[in-house]
Amino acid sequence: MSTHSRRTFLKGVGLALGSSVAAPYIVPSSVFGADGAVAPSNRITMGIIGAGARGSDVMSHFMLQKDVQWIAVCDARSDRQLRAKSTVDQRYGTPSCATYTDPREMLPRPDLDAVLIATGCHWHALASILAAKAGKDVYCEKPCTLTIAEGRAMVNTMKRFGTVFQAGHQRRSVDSFRFMAEVVRKGMIGKLHTMLCTLWEGPALRPETPKPVPAGFDYNLWLGWTPWHPYTNARVTGWPYFWDTGGGMMMDMGVHWTDMAQFVRQSDDTAPVEYEGEGVFDPTAFSETPIRGEYRALYADGVKLIMRQIGAFDDRFIRFEGSEGWIQLMDGTNAVTAQPASILKLRGISAKGWGDPGDHVRNFLDCIKSRNPMTTCHPESAHHATMIAHAGNIAIRLARKLIFDPKTERFTNDSDADRMVSRTLRPPWHL
């Protein structure tokens, strides 16, 4: 945590006490940590990069933690800056929250300890790397990267600077998912052979005529290192559905399922070695990602991962099948079903312990204080989960079988696929 914020606080208290001869001044006991409050010297100061709907929602969870103090907000859109600032200022009863358009202006602040990054995924790795180089810890929403190579660069940077990094794969901290993991790990469904994941169909965004960039929006900064395109509302609000800024539902929701597959298998340091898939695309659409599709991935130990993009939003689930049964979890309701059904009786017996060490946000904050880099979803685990989603998407785009080496993180049988592992950056952005 920052010593600068501690010095500023103590200086302010000293000045207040020094003036008490002329006018009595009572310092509230809460500033010293009494009455359940946390003294400023023990608080983690935070800023947000990307203050849209998702960022604001995650920030609200951090605000519930008494040892967090929000001091800055950053977004390429001025209206989002002001909304986020208003939320912070109302929370603390002061007008002191600072606003920024460019994260490179916010990150050098010596009184800033950590950042929440909730931009589009084309900014996630870049912002994480810039934050780590500035000495800040990072909580980054998913998908954490736009390419496989970008993910490796992010992991290496976090290691180099000793950054505490937590990816926003919150399902790892939900007790229903932990229950499912324990069932599979303890062999209650026999030997695992198949992981079936379903997510909803994607949209086909209609073509739009380019328009002037809205006032208060730094569109070029929003694009970051990705290729330039004329401004359209669809490209900005629908960024997940264009290859330059996203990967469609196979990435946006699919990475949650690849992460759970890795979590349940306890295989955060590896990935499948074979991929094949196909997708349904709308040739008249402005967007570029599949409407429906499927990819199949095979681990070296023979376990299969099947990712299907079909059906409606509320129908999404993940299912683990073994030699003696299966267990399935509906994502929207957390409803768990299993065969044999007797498995479900165990949940009531052990559920209390399955949620430990607890909330995803709390885990991140505790790791900052202990300087423990092994958060619930640390950089290597986030990278491998995202890597699988990238490889599956590449298999769908090429519609042919691909062989992948998890150690080198390259495709070994297809030069077209291997070229998609990385992309050329748009100056002046660099990793």
C-alpha positions, 0 to 999 in steps of 0.5 A, a space after each residue: 500500500 502507498 506510503 504517500 497517502 499515509 503521509 498526506 493523512 498524518 500531515 492533515 491530522 497534524 495541521 488540524 490538531 495544531 489549530 485546535 488552540 484557536 478552535 477546538 477540533 475533535 478528530 472522529 475515532 473512525 479515522 484511527 480505525 475505531 468503531 469498525 472503520 479502517 484507518 487510512 494507513 491500512 486502506 488500499 487506494 484504488 482507481 478504475 479503468 473502464 467505468 461502464 456498466 460492468 466496471 461500475 458493478 464490480 466497483 460496487 462490490 469493492 465499495 463494500 470492503 471497509 479497507 478500500 478507498 476509491 480515489 480515481 476513475 478513468 474512461 475514454 468517455 467523459 460521461 462515464 467519468 462523471 457518473 463514476 466520480 459521482 458514485 465515489 464522491 457520494 460514497 465518501 461524502 467528498 468531491 475529491 475523486 479525480 477523473 482521467 481520460 488516459 490511464 497513462 495519466 492516472 497510473 503514475 499517482 504515488 498514492 494509488 495502490 491498485 486498479 480495477 480494469 473493466 474496459 473492452 477486452 482489447 484494452 485488458 492486457 495493455 492496461 494490466 501491463 501499464 499498471 504493473 509497470 507503474 507498480 500497481 496491483 491489478 484486478 482485471 475483468 475477463 476476457 483478459 487478452 485479445 490474443 494468445 501472445 498478448 496473454 504470455 506478455 501479460 503473465 511475464 510482466 506480472 511476474 517481473 514486477 511482482 504484481 498481485 493480479 486477480 482475473 474476474 473469473 468470479 465463478 471460482 469463488 461461488 460455492 455451487 461451482 466449488 461443490 461441482 469441482 469437489 465432486 469431480 476431483 473426488 471421483 464421485 462421477 468416476 473417471 472424467 472423460 467429457 466436459 460439455 459447455 453451452 452458451 447462447 447464440 450471438 447477434 448479427 449486427 446490421 451495417 451502419 454508416 460512419 458517423 462523427 465521434 460523439 463529443 467527450 469521447 476519445 475514440 482513438 484512445 478507445 481503439 488503443 493498439 487495434 486497427 483504426 476503423 471509422 466510428 460507428 455506434 455498433 462497433 463501439 457498443 458491440 465491440 465483442 462481435 468484431 475480431 479486432 476488439 473481441 471474440 464473440 460469445 465463444 470468448 465473452 462467455 466461453 472463457 468462463 467455461 474454459 476457466 471452470 474446466 481448468 479449475 475443476 481439472 486443476 490444470 491451470 498450467 496447461 491446455 488442450 492439444 487438439 482443436 476442431 470446430 465450425 460456426 454459422 456466420 451471417 454474411 450480411 452482418 456488420 459484425 464478424 463473429 459466429 451466431 452459432 457454432 461448436 469447437 471440440 478440444 482434446 487434452 493430452 490425457 484424453 479428456 474432451 472439452 466441447 463448447 457449443 454456442 446454441 439456444 437462449 441466454 437462460 439455457 447456458 450450462 456446464 456439465 462434467 461426465 465421468 465413467 460412473 455419472 455426471 454433474 451439471 450446473 445451470 449458470 443463471 440459477 446455480 441449480 445443480 443436478 447429478 447422476 447418481 442423484 445421491 451426490 446432491 445430498 452431500 452438498 448440504 453436509 459440506 457446503 459451509 467449507 466449500 466457499 472458503 477462502 471466500 469472495 473473489 474481491 476479498 481474496 484479491 485484497 488479502 493477497 495485496 496485503 500479504 503480497 501473495 501472487 497466488 490469487 484465486 485466479 492468478 495470471 497463469 490460470 487466467 492466461 491458459 483459460 483465455 488461451 483455450 477460448 482463443 484456440 477454439 475461435 481460431 479453429 472455428 474461423 479456419 474450420 479445420 483440425 489444429 494441433 497445439 503445443 501448450 508449452 510453446 503456445 504455438 500451432 504446430 500443423 497450420 501456419 495460418 492458425 499460428 499467425 493468429 497467435 499474435 497481431 501487429 500493434 498500432 503505433 504508438 502502443 506497445 507491450 
